[in-house]
Every structure is written in C-alpha cells, then in structure tokens.
Amino acid sequence: LLEREHHDEL
Amino acid sequence: MNVFRLTGDMTHLASILVLLLKIYATKSCSGISLKTQELYALVFLARYLNLFTDFISVYNTVMKLVFIGSSLAIVWCMRMHKMVKRSYDQELDTFRHYFLIAGCFLLALLVNEKFMFPEVLWAFSIYLEAVSTIPQLVLLQRSGNVDNLTGQYVFLLGAYRALYILNWIYRYFTEPHFSRWIACVAGLVQTALYADFFYYYFLSWKNNAKLQLPS
C-alpha cells in the first residue's frame, strides 16, 4: 500500500 | 523530530512572539508589511487543512493552531485596531502580492507531489511561503531605518527556514525514503531572499550600529 506522503513538518 | 527542526520551529515561534511584542508594546506596526502578514496567514491556512483530519502529534497540532491564530490576529490587528492601523506604512507597502498568490497557485498546479487537492494546496503553501517575505523586504528597503524589534522579527523569520534546510539534510541522511525536494528547493529560495538582509543585519550587529538597508 503506497504510504500517503504524510506532511509531518510544520 | 530532530534538533534542527525543533530549533527551527522555536525560531519561527520566536519571530511571531517578537512581532506580537512589537505590536502590543509599541501599539505600532510601522515597518511591518501587512501584505507579508496576509500571505503568511494564507500559507498557514492552505498548509494546515489536515489539522483536524491527520493527527500527527500534540506538538504538531498545537503549533499549527498557534501559527494560524497568531497570523490571523496580526492581520486583524493591522487592519482593524485603530491605534495600530494608524502606524501602518500604507504608502510604502505597495508590493502587488496578488501576483505572488496567482503565480504560486499556477506553479502548484504544475509542480506537485500528487495532483490531488490537498497536495496542490500544500505545494501552493510551500511556494507562497518562499516568496511571502518579499513585500516585507521591499518595505524595509523603502523605509530605510529599521527599529530593533522589526529587525529581529525579520532575522528570526529568515533563520527558521535556514534551520529547516539543515533538518532536511539531516533527514535525507538518516531516513531511507526521505524526499522533500519541493520543500527543499523552495526553502533554499526562501533563505536566499534573506541573504542581503542577513549581511546588513550582521554588519549592524558587528559594528553595534543601527540596522540600515541601502534603499
């Protein structure tokens, strides 16, 4: 499953 | 989370606190560009849409609320507060920032990580943040002398993205699939825009003189 690009930065 | 990113976020928070201090303490926003403040409010609103859908951490959520809240409060203050808005340099703050918004949105439609609404808005916010300081730098050059708090505000605002670049370098070497090339390139452009300001800021610090930007 393509891990959705999590924008974990502010 | 690494030390570069945490320091970067704290520097960004410090820039906002210095700006709030200036406006609250002096009841004046002279030397501050309302257009840059509006662009930053737009950056945060476009970037933090996932505030309520993707929970990442308490820190992440709190900081997003602080950034959105403070940027909207500053725009409101500069537009509506009768004392503050009187000191706004309206005739100097004339950079046509709507072109920046349109240009960044078009670029985001063309260059993004995935052609999905949230991703296009995220790329838009990244590009817009990279150029959002231009009206502020133009205003500083036009207004010549810069008061201390304004100078510190702009310095901290520029320094935070420089720290983020160190964060991206660190993550690139420590995380296998890390790639944030959109944020990285935009971050380099954003930091480069501050280059001459950093130079004059350093000179004023070294010579213990007032910060003067050549008009």
gemmi code that builds the backbone of each chain (N, CA, C; Angstrom):
import gemmi

chains = {
    "A": [
        ("LEU", (0.892, -1.193, 0.000), (0.000, 0.000, 0.000), (0.915, 1.225, 0.000)),
        ("LEU", (0.680, 2.128, -0.937), (1.563, 3.321, -1.012), (1.267, 4.183, 0.206)),
        ("GLU", (2.247, 4.290, 1.101), (2.056, 5.084, 2.321), (1.859, 6.552, 1.909)),
        ("ARG", (0.674, 7.145, 2.204), (0.426, 8.525, 1.766), (1.481, 9.432, 2.382)),
        ("GLU", (2.039, 10.231, 1.522), (3.096, 11.163, 1.955), (2.548, 12.006, 3.096)),
        ("HIS", (2.969, 11.700, 4.300), (2.489, 12.456, 5.460), (3.341, 13.718, 5.600)),
        ("HIS", (2.702, 14.863, 5.524), (3.473, 16.082, 5.763), (3.551, 16.286, 7.265)),
        ("ASP", (4.596, 15.666, 7.836), (4.681, 15.707, 9.301), (5.376, 16.961, 9.800)),
        ("GLU", (5.816, 17.796, 8.839), (6.525, 19.021, 9.296), (5.562, 20.215, 9.268)),
        ("LEU", (5.928, 21.237, 10.014), (5.037, 22.415, 10.082), (5.201, 23.240, 8.810)),
    ],
    "B": [
        ("MET", (11.444, 13.910, 14.773), (11.820, 15.263, 15.191), (13.329, 15.271, 15.456)),
        ("ASN", (14.009, 16.278, 14.915), (15.443, 16.405, 15.216), (15.720, 17.816, 15.710)),
        ("VAL", (16.919, 18.008, 16.207), (17.256, 19.284, 16.863), (17.142, 20.454, 15.890)),
        ("PHE", (17.429, 20.214, 14.606), (17.362, 21.329, 13.633), (15.915, 21.774, 13.439)),
        ("ARG", (15.032, 20.767, 13.346), (13.617, 21.104, 13.100), (13.014, 21.754, 14.353)),
        ("LEU", (13.352, 21.213, 15.532), (12.801, 21.789, 16.767), (13.304, 23.222, 16.941)),
        ("THR", (14.613, 23.416, 16.713), (15.161, 24.776, 16.817), (14.518, 25.683, 15.769)),
        ("GLY", (14.293, 25.121, 14.574), (13.644, 25.907, 13.516), (12.254, 26.329, 13.926)),
        ("ASP", (11.477, 25.396, 14.454), (10.115, 25.734, 14.898), (10.137, 26.758, 16.021)),
        ("MET", (11.086, 26.610, 16.940), (11.168, 27.565, 18.080), (11.566, 28.948, 17.559)),
        ("THR", (12.451, 28.969, 16.553), (12.861, 30.259, 15.967), (11.678, 30.914, 15.266)),
        ("HIS", (10.893, 30.086, 14.598), (9.708, 30.611, 13.915), (8.727, 31.165, 14.944)),
        ("LEU", (8.531, 30.403, 16.010), (7.633, 30.849, 17.095), (8.169, 32.146, 17.699)),
        ("ALA", (9.492, 32.208, 17.878), (10.101, 33.415, 18.470), (9.857, 34.627, 17.573)),
        ("SER", (9.919, 34.415, 16.243), (9.708, 35.563, 15.333), (8.288, 36.098, 15.510)),
        ("ILE", (7.337, 35.183, 15.681), (5.941, 35.601, 15.851), (5.766, 36.317, 17.192)),
        ("LEU", (6.421, 35.794, 18.225), (6.310, 36.423, 19.552), (6.934, 37.811, 19.541)),
        ("VAL", (8.069, 37.972, 18.831), (8.714, 39.286, 18.742), (7.793, 40.268, 18.015)),
        ("LEU", (7.132, 39.776, 16.961), (6.225, 40.656, 16.212), (5.032, 41.046, 17.086)),
        ("LEU", (4.486, 40.067, 17.806), (3.348, 40.364, 18.707), (3.796, 41.348, 19.790)),
        ("LEU", (5.012, 41.151, 20.302), (5.541, 42.053, 21.335), (5.626, 43.465, 20.778)),
        ("LYS", (6.187, 43.582, 19.566), (6.348, 44.910, 18.967), (4.987, 45.608, 18.835)),
        ("ILE", (4.026, 44.874, 18.264), (2.720, 45.489, 18.025), (2.043, 45.812, 19.359)),
        ("TYR", (2.140, 44.882, 20.329), (1.444, 45.087, 21.601), (2.135, 46.173, 22.433)),
        ("ALA", (3.467, 46.110, 22.483), (4.213, 47.040, 23.361), (4.226, 48.454, 22.787)),
        ("THR", (4.425, 48.559, 21.485), (4.549, 49.919, 20.922), (3.220, 50.392, 20.317)),
        ("LYS", (2.197, 49.477, 20.307), (0.904, 49.804, 19.668), (1.154, 50.352, 18.249)),
        ("SER", (2.239, 49.835, 17.631), (2.579, 50.320, 16.295), (3.017, 49.160, 15.420)),
        ("CYS", (2.704, 49.278, 14.131), (3.170, 48.236, 13.196), (4.021, 48.899, 12.106)),
        ("SER", (4.678, 50.023, 12.478), (5.496, 50.697, 11.445), (6.647, 49.772, 11.049)),
        ("GLY", (6.901, 49.704, 9.772), (7.986, 48.849, 9.275), (7.535, 47.429, 9.003)),
        ("ILE", (6.271, 47.111, 9.388), (5.770, 45.751, 9.149), (4.877, 45.766, 7.916)),
        ("SER", (5.100, 44.783, 7.027), (4.291, 44.727, 5.813), (3.026, 43.917, 6.071)),
        ("LEU", (1.883, 44.556, 5.904), (0.594, 43.850, 6.069), (0.487, 42.769, 4.994)),
        ("LYS", (1.022, 43.043, 3.816), (0.904, 42.054, 2.728), (1.636, 40.765, 3.071)),
        ("THR", (2.816, 40.892, 3.685), (3.534, 39.679, 4.088), (2.745, 38.933, 5.156)),
        ("GLN", (2.124, 39.679, 6.070), (1.320, 39.018, 7.106), (0.130, 38.292, 6.497)),
        ("GLU", (-0.481, 38.909, 5.499), (-1.628, 38.262, 4.840), (-1.181, 37.018, 4.076)),
        ("LEU", (-0.013, 37.120, 3.433), (0.496, 35.950, 2.700), (0.788, 34.811, 3.670)),
        ("TYR", (1.356, 35.148, 4.836), (1.653, 34.083, 5.807), (0.372, 33.460, 6.351)),
        ("ALA", (-0.662, 34.271, 6.558), (-1.939, 33.698, 7.038), (-2.463, 32.719, 5.983)),
        ("LEU", (-2.328, 33.097, 4.715), (-2.786, 32.223, 3.624), (-1.942, 30.943, 3.568)),
        ("VAL", (-0.627, 31.096, 3.791), (0.275, 29.937, 3.796), (-0.189, 28.930, 4.854)),
        ("PHE", (-0.453, 29.424, 6.058), (-0.825, 28.505, 7.148), (-2.204, 27.896, 6.884)),
        ("LEU", (-3.142, 28.691, 6.391), (-4.488, 28.147, 6.145), (-4.427, 27.080, 5.049)),
        ("ALA", (-3.602, 27.324, 4.020), (-3.523, 26.348, 2.913), (-2.759, 25.105, 3.335)),
        ("ARG", (-1.789, 25.264, 4.243), (-0.936, 24.123, 4.597), (-1.531, 23.266, 5.707)),
        ("TYR", (-2.296, 23.862, 6.580), (-2.757, 23.124, 7.769), (-4.210, 22.681, 7.640)),
        ("LEU", (-4.644, 22.431, 6.400), (-6.022, 21.947, 6.208), (-6.201, 20.616, 6.924)),
        ("ASN", (-5.107, 19.835, 6.986), (-5.238, 18.493, 7.576), (-5.190, 18.565, 9.089)),
        ("LEU", (-5.377, 19.771, 9.617), (-5.270, 19.966, 11.073), (-6.203, 19.009, 11.810)),
        ("PHE", (-7.426, 18.860, 11.295), (-8.397, 18.033, 12.040), (-8.524, 16.632, 11.466)),
        ("THR", (-7.896, 16.400, 10.312), (-8.063, 15.041, 9.742), (-6.866, 14.150, 10.069)),
        ("ASP", (-5.658, 14.708, 9.931), (-4.487, 13.866, 10.222), (-3.861, 14.291, 11.547)),
        ("PHE", (-4.080, 13.501, 12.582), (-3.434, 13.830, 13.856), (-2.016, 13.284, 13.826)),
        ("ILE", (-1.022, 14.145, 13.960), (0.371, 13.691, 13.920), (0.949, 13.675, 15.327)),
        ("SER", (0.780, 14.768, 16.063), (1.209, 14.785, 17.476), (0.579, 16.007, 18.130)),
        ("VAL", (0.594, 16.006, 19.439), (0.033, 17.160, 20.170), (0.828, 18.408, 19.798)),
        ("TYR", (2.137, 18.235, 19.756), (3.031, 19.360, 19.410), (2.643, 19.934, 18.051)),
        ("ASN", (2.454, 19.045, 17.067), (2.149, 19.463, 15.705), (0.832, 20.231, 15.665)),
        ("THR", (-0.166, 19.675, 16.367), (-1.489, 20.323, 16.361), (-1.449, 21.672, 17.066)),
        ("VAL", (-0.794, 21.695, 18.223), (-0.724, 22.962, 18.987), (-0.015, 24.037, 18.182)),
        ("MET", (1.119, 23.677, 17.579), (1.886, 24.670, 16.812), (1.079, 25.177, 15.620)),
        ("LYS", (0.345, 24.301, 14.972), (-0.465, 24.727, 13.823), (-1.521, 25.735, 14.273)),
        ("LEU", (-2.143, 25.448, 15.420), (-3.181, 26.364, 15.940), (-2.543, 27.707, 16.300)),
        ("VAL", (-1.365, 27.669, 16.885), (-0.670, 28.908, 17.264), (-0.327, 29.720, 16.022)),
        ("PHE", (0.196, 29.042, 14.992), (0.602, 29.767, 13.771), (-0.618, 30.367, 13.070)),
        ("ILE", (-1.683, 29.591, 12.953), (-2.883, 30.114, 12.276), (-3.477, 31.253, 13.101)),
        ("GLY", (-3.615, 31.013, 14.397), (-4.227, 32.017, 15.280), (-3.446, 33.309, 15.302)),
        ("SER", (-2.118, 33.218, 15.449), (-1.317, 34.437, 15.569), (-1.292, 35.209, 14.255)),
        ("SER", (-1.190, 34.485, 13.128), (-1.112, 35.210, 11.844), (-2.435, 35.925, 11.556)),
        ("LEU", (-3.557, 35.280, 11.889), (-4.858, 35.950, 11.672), (-5.019, 37.117, 12.646)),
        ("ALA", (-4.543, 36.947, 13.864), (-4.659, 38.026, 14.863), (-3.847, 39.237, 14.419)),
        ("ILE", (-2.668, 39.003, 13.861), (-1.805, 40.113, 13.429), (-2.453, 40.840, 12.250)),
        ("VAL", (-3.002, 40.074, 11.296), (-3.670, 40.714, 10.146), (-4.864, 41.521, 10.649)),
        ("TRP", (-5.633, 40.930, 11.568), (-6.807, 41.638, 12.098), (-6.364, 42.939, 12.774)),
        ("CYS", (-5.287, 42.817, 13.602), (-4.795, 43.957, 14.356), (-4.380, 45.082, 13.409)),
        ("MET", (-3.651, 44.721, 12.351), (-3.117, 45.749, 11.439), (-4.213, 46.365, 10.589)),
        ("ARG", (-5.332, 45.621, 10.471), (-6.415, 46.162, 9.628), (-7.459, 46.903, 10.456)),
        ("MET", (-7.719, 46.398, 11.669), (-8.889, 46.893, 12.398), (-8.543, 47.715, 13.641)),
        ("HIS", (-7.431, 47.380, 14.302), (-7.149, 48.070, 15.577), (-6.828, 49.544, 15.257)),
        ("LYS", (-7.593, 50.461, 15.865), (-7.481, 51.848, 15.401), (-6.087, 52.425, 15.668)),
        ("MET", (-5.506, 52.086, 16.835), (-4.167, 52.631, 17.152), (-3.133, 52.051, 16.190)),
        ("VAL", (-3.184, 50.729, 16.001), (-2.122, 50.044, 15.234), (-2.197, 50.439, 13.762)),
        ("LYS", (-3.425, 50.439, 13.231), (-3.511, 50.636, 11.775), (-3.090, 52.049, 11.374)),
        ("ARG", (-3.119, 52.968, 12.364), (-2.700, 54.345, 12.049), (-1.203, 54.384, 11.726)),
        ("SER", (-0.456, 53.424, 12.312), (1.009, 53.437, 12.102), (1.423, 52.560, 10.924)),
        ("TYR", (0.458, 52.027, 10.208), (0.792, 51.154, 9.088), (1.301, 51.995, 7.917)),
        ("ASP", (2.468, 51.575, 7.364), (3.075, 52.337, 6.256), (2.368, 51.996, 4.945)),
        ("GLN", (1.130, 52.430, 4.829), (0.318, 52.036, 3.664), (0.960, 52.473, 2.347)),
        ("GLU", (1.540, 53.683, 2.342), (2.062, 54.193, 1.059), (3.378, 53.509, 0.686)),
        ("LEU", (4.008, 52.817, 1.656), (5.266, 52.119, 1.323), (5.015, 50.642, 1.022)),
        ("ASP", (3.939, 50.104, 1.601), (3.667, 48.670, 1.482), (2.821, 48.423, 0.242)),
        ("THR", (3.452, 48.646, -0.931), (2.626, 48.630, -2.160), (2.963, 47.465, -3.081)),
        ("PHE", (3.734, 46.508, -2.598), (4.082, 45.385, -3.479), (2.804, 44.632, -3.876)),
        ("ARG", (2.642, 44.340, -5.181), (1.387, 43.702, -5.607), (1.471, 42.200, -5.341)),
        ("HIS", (1.094, 41.833, -4.118), (1.274, 40.441, -3.691), (0.243, 39.496, -4.313)),
        ("TYR", (-0.776, 40.047, -4.979), (-1.745, 39.146, -5.617), (-1.078, 38.366, -6.750)),
        ("PHE", (-0.063, 39.001, -7.393), (0.652, 38.276, -8.443), (1.409, 37.085, -7.851)),
        ("LEU", (1.907, 37.282, -6.624), (2.642, 36.166, -5.980), (1.674, 35.008, -5.733)),
        ("ILE", (0.457, 35.353, -5.274), (-0.523, 34.299, -4.975), (-0.887, 33.543, -6.255)),
        ("ALA", (-1.166, 34.319, -7.321), (-1.566, 33.683, -8.594), (-0.434, 32.826, -9.145)),
        ("GLY", (0.768, 33.383, -9.115), (1.924, 32.642, -9.667), (2.183, 31.355, -8.917)),
        ("CYS", (2.112, 31.436, -7.597), (2.393, 30.235, -6.794), (1.310, 29.188, -6.993)),
        ("PHE", (0.073, 29.633, -7.174), (-1.010, 28.666, -7.361), (-0.849, 27.963, -8.704)),
        ("LEU", (-0.502, 28.738, -9.723), (-0.288, 28.126, -11.050), (0.853, 27.120, -10.975)),
        ("LEU", (1.940, 27.520, -10.303), (3.106, 26.624, -10.200), (2.714, 25.351, -9.448)),
        ("ALA", (1.875, 25.527, -8.421), (1.454, 24.355, -7.622), (0.608, 23.406, -8.454)),
        ("LEU", (-0.157, 23.960, -9.405), (-0.957, 23.090, -10.277), (-0.039, 22.275, -11.191)),
        ("LEU", (1.088, 22.888, -11.546), (2.005, 22.207, -12.480), (2.984, 21.303, -11.745)),
        ("VAL", (3.511, 21.787, -10.629), (4.559, 21.025, -9.918), (4.056, 20.684, -8.514)),
        ("ASN", (3.713, 19.415, -8.335), (3.260, 18.981, -7.003), (3.593, 17.508, -6.844)),
        ("GLU", (3.444, 17.026, -5.605), (3.820, 15.612, -5.370), (2.752, 14.667, -5.896)),
        ("LYS", (1.515, 15.136, -5.899), (0.415, 14.316, -6.440), (-0.692, 15.283, -6.839)),
        ("PHE", (-1.294, 15.070, -7.985), (-2.311, 16.035, -8.433), (-3.616, 15.770, -7.693)),
        ("MET", (-3.559, 16.035, -6.369), (-4.764, 15.903, -5.539), (-4.933, 17.250, -4.846)),
        ("PHE", (-6.183, 17.580, -4.503), (-6.469, 18.881, -3.923), (-5.561, 19.216, -2.730)),
        ("PRO", (-5.468, 18.319, -1.702), (-4.616, 18.660, -0.554), (-3.149, 18.849, -0.936)),
        ("GLU", (-2.660, 18.018, -1.870), (-1.242, 18.116, -2.256), (-0.967, 19.396, -3.042)),
        ("VAL", (-1.929, 19.785, -3.896), (-1.730, 21.022, -4.672), (-1.716, 22.209, -3.712)),
        ("LEU", (-2.631, 22.173, -2.725), (-2.661, 23.276, -1.749), (-1.387, 23.282, -0.906)),
        ("TRP", (-0.883, 22.102, -0.611), (0.345, 22.031, 0.201), (1.504, 22.638, -0.577)),
        ("ALA", (1.622, 22.249, -1.857), (2.707, 22.801, -2.701), (2.524, 24.316, -2.843)),
        ("PHE", (1.255, 24.751, -3.005), (0.966, 26.197, -3.093), (1.477, 26.910, -1.844)),
        ("SER", (1.228, 26.310, -0.673), (1.639, 26.975, 0.572), (3.164, 27.013, 0.683)),
        ("ILE", (3.819, 25.987, 0.168), (5.289, 25.952, 0.213), (5.873, 27.033, -0.692)),
        ("TYR", (5.331, 27.121, -1.913), (5.849, 28.136, -2.849), (5.524, 29.540, -2.337)),
        ("LEU", (4.303, 29.705, -1.803), (3.892, 31.040, -1.353), (4.750, 31.490, -0.169)),
        ("GLU", (5.073, 30.545, 0.710), (5.897, 30.937, 1.848), (7.282, 31.388, 1.383)),
        ("ALA", (7.777, 30.749, 0.331), (9.126, 31.087, -0.153), (9.204, 32.546, -0.599)),
        ("VAL", (8.110, 33.080, -1.145), (8.141, 34.464, -1.666), (7.383, 35.440, -0.773)),
        ("SER", (6.778, 34.935, 0.314), (5.894, 35.807, 1.100), (6.653, 36.922, 1.796)),
        ("THR", (7.941, 36.785, 1.943), (8.694, 37.820, 2.663), (9.093, 38.985, 1.760)),
        ("ILE", (8.866, 38.836, 0.444), (9.299, 39.894, -0.494), (8.668, 41.252, -0.158)),
        ("PRO", (7.352, 41.323, 0.052), (6.809, 42.652, 0.410), (7.465, 43.233, 1.668)),
        ("GLN", (7.775, 42.387, 2.628), (8.408, 42.863, 3.867), (9.816, 43.399, 3.582)),
        ("LEU", (10.583, 42.697, 2.781), (11.952, 43.149, 2.477), (11.912, 44.431, 1.654)),
        ("VAL", (10.956, 44.527, 0.733), (10.811, 45.750, -0.074), (10.458, 46.922, 0.838)),
        ("LEU", (9.551, 46.669, 1.786), (9.139, 47.738, 2.716), (10.331, 48.199, 3.561)),
        ("LEU", (11.151, 47.242, 4.008), (12.319, 47.616, 4.831), (13.266, 48.498, 4.033)),
        ("GLN", (13.467, 48.154, 2.759), (14.404, 48.953, 1.951), (13.849, 50.351, 1.727)),
        ("ARG", (12.523, 50.435, 1.591), (11.931, 51.751, 1.344), (11.908, 52.590, 2.611)),
        ("SER", (11.732, 51.908, 3.756), (11.584, 52.731, 4.972), (12.944, 53.025, 5.586)),
        ("GLY", (14.040, 52.513, 4.988), (15.370, 52.919, 5.460), (15.661, 52.424, 6.855)),
        ("ASN", (15.438, 53.267, 7.866), (15.845, 52.822, 9.209), (14.854, 51.784, 9.726)),
        ("VAL", (15.398, 50.778, 10.380), (14.572, 49.664, 10.854), (14.684, 49.611, 12.373)),
        ("ASP", (13.533, 49.571, 13.064), (13.647, 49.519, 14.532), (14.057, 48.105, 14.961)),
        ("ASN", (14.620, 48.009, 16.130), (15.217, 46.751, 16.603), (14.269, 45.562, 16.515)),
        ("LEU", (13.051, 45.745, 17.043), (12.140, 44.590, 17.087), (11.797, 44.120, 15.677)),
        ("THR", (11.622, 45.076, 14.751), (11.302, 44.689, 13.373), (12.482, 43.931, 12.767)),
        ("GLY", (13.688, 44.431, 13.033), (14.892, 43.761, 12.510), (15.019, 42.356, 13.063)),
        ("GLN", (14.736, 42.205, 14.362), (14.837, 40.868, 14.981), (13.762, 39.948, 14.421)),
        ("TYR", (12.579, 40.526, 14.206), (11.481, 39.717, 13.650), (11.878, 39.139, 12.293)),
        ("VAL", (12.397, 39.997, 11.404), (12.742, 39.548, 10.048), (13.910, 38.568, 10.102)),
        ("PHE", (14.859, 38.831, 10.994), (16.020, 37.930, 11.109), (15.565, 36.532, 11.530)),
        ("LEU", (14.723, 36.467, 12.570), (14.247, 35.159, 13.071), (13.419, 34.434, 12.016)),
        ("LEU", (12.624, 35.229, 11.272), (11.775, 34.632, 10.242), (12.644, 33.993, 9.145)),
        ("GLY", (13.755, 34.644, 8.841), (14.656, 34.083, 7.817), (15.453, 32.916, 8.361)),
        ("ALA", (15.852, 33.027, 9.626), (16.724, 31.993, 10.220), (15.985, 30.660, 10.352)),
        ("TYR", (14.679, 30.715, 10.622), (13.953, 29.443, 10.870), (14.005, 28.541, 9.655)),
        ("ARG", (13.881, 29.123, 8.440), (13.867, 28.249, 7.244), (15.290, 27.733, 6.970)),
        ("ALA", (16.291, 28.506, 7.355), (17.682, 28.038, 7.183), (17.898, 26.801, 8.063)),
        ("LEU", (17.314, 26.833, 9.269), (17.426, 25.664, 10.164), (16.669, 24.476, 9.582)),
        ("TYR", (15.549, 24.767, 8.888), (14.800, 23.659, 8.272), (15.624, 22.984, 7.181)),
        ("ILE", (16.454, 23.757, 6.501), (17.311, 23.160, 5.454), (18.273, 22.163, 6.095)),
        ("LEU", (18.813, 22.528, 7.264), (19.692, 21.584, 7.987), (18.882, 20.340, 8.367)),
        ("ASN", (17.625, 20.561, 8.761), (16.744, 19.443, 9.112), (16.545, 18.505, 7.920)),
        ("TRP", (16.342, 19.058, 6.719), (16.128, 18.227, 5.524), (17.399, 17.457, 5.164)),
        ("ILE", (18.545, 18.107, 5.353), (19.825, 17.418, 5.084), (19.969, 16.260, 6.074)),
        ("TYR", (19.688, 16.536, 7.342), (19.789, 15.504, 8.381), (18.845, 14.340, 8.061)),
        ("ARG", (17.600, 14.643, 7.715), (16.619, 13.573, 7.449), (16.991, 12.808, 6.179)),
        ("TYR", (17.578, 13.520, 5.213), (17.966, 12.848, 3.971), (18.982, 11.742, 4.277)),
        ("PHE", (19.912, 12.031, 5.199), (20.959, 11.061, 5.516), (20.522, 10.037, 6.552)),
        ("THR", (19.452, 10.313, 7.277), (19.093, 9.343, 8.325), (17.815, 8.569, 8.001)),
        ("GLU", (17.027, 9.040, 7.041), (15.779, 8.304, 6.744), (15.842, 7.770, 5.317)),
        ("PRO", (15.596, 6.460, 5.120), (15.809, 5.824, 3.807), (15.001, 6.459, 2.680)),
        ("HIS", (13.691, 6.623, 2.912), (12.875, 7.104, 1.777), (12.541, 8.574, 1.902)),
        ("PHE", (13.420, 9.337, 2.507), (13.058, 10.739, 2.706), (13.307, 11.541, 1.438)),
        ("SER", (12.247, 12.164, 0.944), (12.498, 13.089, -0.165), (11.492, 14.235, -0.076)),
        ("ARG", (11.968, 15.422, 0.144), (11.105, 16.613, 0.250), (11.655, 17.662, -0.700)),
        ("TRP", (11.828, 17.236, -1.969), (12.572, 18.138, -2.857), (11.783, 19.424, -3.098)),
        ("ILE", (10.446, 19.378, -3.104), (9.667, 20.617, -3.308), (9.954, 21.583, -2.163)),
        ("ALA", (9.838, 21.103, -0.937), (10.057, 21.968, 0.236), (11.511, 22.418, 0.286)),
        ("CYS", (12.419, 21.540, -0.115), (13.850, 21.852, -0.056), (14.206, 22.974, -1.017)),
        ("VAL", (13.804, 22.846, -2.261), (14.149, 23.872, -3.266), (13.506, 25.193, -2.874)),
        ("ALA", (12.228, 25.134, -2.482), (11.531, 26.378, -2.081), (12.191, 26.971, -0.841)),
        ("GLY", (12.643, 26.098, 0.068), (13.295, 26.587, 1.287), (14.608, 27.269, 0.979)),
        ("LEU", (15.336, 26.741, -0.020), (16.602, 27.370, -0.416), (16.340, 28.747, -1.019)),
        ("VAL", (15.315, 28.830, -1.863), (14.965, 30.136, -2.460), (14.571, 31.109, -1.360)),
        ("GLN", (13.741, 30.631, -0.428), (13.261, 31.489, 0.670), (14.433, 32.030, 1.467)),
        ("THR", (15.382, 31.155, 1.804), (16.523, 31.591, 2.618), (17.432, 32.519, 1.823)),
        ("ALA", (17.585, 32.229, 0.528), (18.453, 33.076, -0.318), (17.915, 34.509, -0.384)),
        ("LEU", (16.577, 34.650, -0.332), (15.985, 36.004, -0.399), (16.434, 36.854, 0.789)),
        ("TYR", (16.805, 36.181, 1.878), (17.205, 36.933, 3.078), (18.699, 37.255, 3.072)),
        ("ALA", (19.413, 36.760, 2.044), (20.885, 36.841, 2.080), (21.367, 38.261, 2.367)),
        ("ASP", (20.867, 39.237, 1.593), (21.419, 40.585, 1.791), (20.941, 41.176, 3.107)),
        ("PHE", (19.719, 40.773, 3.555), (19.259, 41.265, 4.864), (20.178, 40.722, 5.952)),
        ("PHE", (20.515, 39.414, 5.866), (21.401, 38.797, 6.873), (22.744, 39.537, 6.907)),
        ("TYR", (23.191, 39.931, 5.706), (24.505, 40.605, 5.621), (24.464, 41.932, 6.373)),
        ("TYR", (23.429, 42.743, 6.103), (23.337, 44.057, 6.769), (22.998, 43.897, 8.247)),
        ("TYR", (22.264, 42.818, 8.583), (21.928, 42.568, 9.989), (23.213, 42.215, 10.756)),
        ("PHE", (24.044, 41.397, 10.088), (25.322, 41.009, 10.719), (26.209, 42.241, 10.890)),
        ("LEU", (26.274, 43.108, 9.861), (27.094, 44.329, 9.940), (26.631, 45.203, 11.103)),
        ("SER", (25.297, 45.350, 11.226), (24.797, 46.240, 12.293), (25.123, 45.634, 13.654)),
        ("TRP", (25.118, 44.300, 13.722), (25.430, 43.645, 14.994), (26.921, 43.804, 15.294)),
        ("LYS", (27.771, 43.619, 14.251), (29.234, 43.664, 14.430), (29.665, 45.091, 14.806)),
        ("ASN", (29.106, 46.073, 14.085), (29.529, 47.459, 14.359), (28.684, 48.093, 15.451)),
        ("ASN", (27.768, 47.259, 16.011), (26.902, 47.777, 17.069), (26.197, 49.046, 16.601)),
        ("ALA", (25.818, 49.027, 15.333), (25.185, 50.235, 14.740), (23.730, 49.928, 14.447)),
        ("LYS", (22.976, 50.972, 14.098), (21.569, 50.795, 13.748), (21.496, 50.024, 12.426)),
        ("LEU", (20.496, 49.173, 12.292), (20.354, 48.405, 11.052), (19.913, 49.357, 9.931)),
        ("GLN", (20.758, 49.458, 8.894), (20.427, 50.340, 7.762), (20.434, 49.513, 6.487)),
        ("LEU", (19.347, 49.514, 5.748), (19.346, 48.810, 4.464), (19.501, 49.859, 3.374)),
        ("PRO", (20.392, 49.638, 2.402), (20.555, 50.622, 1.319), (19.265, 50.682, 0.501)),
        ("SER", (18.762, 51.878, 0.262), (17.464, 51.951, -0.457), (17.716, 51.774, -1.958)),
    ],
}
model = gemmi.Model(1)
for chain_id, residues in chains.items():
    chain = gemmi.Chain(chain_id)
    for i, (resn, *xyz) in enumerate(residues, 1):
        res = gemmi.Residue()
        res.name, res.seqid = resn, gemmi.SeqId(i, " ")
        for name, pos in zip(("N", "CA", "C"), xyz):
            atom = gemmi.Atom()
            atom.name, atom.element = name, gemmi.Element(name[0])
            atom.pos, atom.b_iso = gemmi.Position(*pos), 0.0
            res.add_atom(atom)
        chain.add_residue(res)
    model.add_chain(chain)
structure = gemmi.Structure()
structure.add_model(model)
structure.setup_entities()
